[in-house]
Amino acid sequence: MLERGTSHRRLAGTGLASSRTRFERRAAAARRRPRLVAGVLVAVLVVVGLVAWLGWFSSVLTASRVEVHGVSPAAAGQVRAVAQVPLGGPLMRVDTDAVTARLLAGRSWSSVSVGRSLPDTVVVTVTPRVAVLAVRNPRGEVDVVDRDGFTFRTVGSAPAGVPLVSSGAAQVTKAGVDAALAALGSLAPDLRADVSGISVSAADQVSFTVKAKGEKRKTVVWGGADNGPRKAELVKILLTQPGATIDVSVPSSPVTR
């Protein structure tokens, strides 16, 4: 009995000692934690400060190159000329917003992104606007527009391969562009080759002339962008009918007059 009691007291003592040790370890860890966190924060601040100093004030990270994406190598030179990226100073001090604004003011690109690439490069990515129509405006000028009707260049004559239309509005809208492209895209190639005098009204309605029998030309009132294939079919049929005008703007009720 005496031995069992002594053994029990020894185990109990061992348990208390073990608990005390674990408690002291946890307390010591808790005391070290704020110092550890503070040390990590200091290290982070030092690294951030070093990077800021390198990028903003030192000559280590100097802007020395402009890399252009999204255009051909030949057009990249034009992008660089318009962007006017200041080189020779700290990379992080290059005003990317100002570079973006200069490029967008040039109107030739639908989107522009300007960033930095360590250690020395300013990266410019542009998406060029694509000409889909040349619009002779009321002033007699030819505006080159993209699919959204955005005028990004004014020229003396339509670029090669770009359809020329006239417009009754100062600015052709996207709906007007869609209507003109739908008309041209819906006509059979042989008939499309005989189309001239394409006009887009202020209400985004399209009309044009097309050669009928011999050298005689007829006016086609096409209307909007809807029902292109049906309208093209009606134009082909009605070209053989009497009258100088074919109106297919409402394809369910075509008219010749």
Secondary structure, 3 states (H helix, E strand, C coil): CHHHHHHHHHHHHHHHHHHHHHHHHHHHHHHHHHHHHHHHHHHHHHHHHHHHHHHHCCCCCECCEEEEECCCHHHHHHHHHHHCCCCCCEHHHCCHHHHHHHHHHCCCEEEEEEEEECCCEEEEEEEECCCCEEEECCCCCEEEECCCCCEEEEECCCCCCCCEEEECCCCCCHHHHHHHHHHHHHCCHHHHCCEEEEEECCCCCEEEEEECCCCCEEEEEEECCCCHHHHHHHHHHHCCCCCCEEECCCCCCCEEC
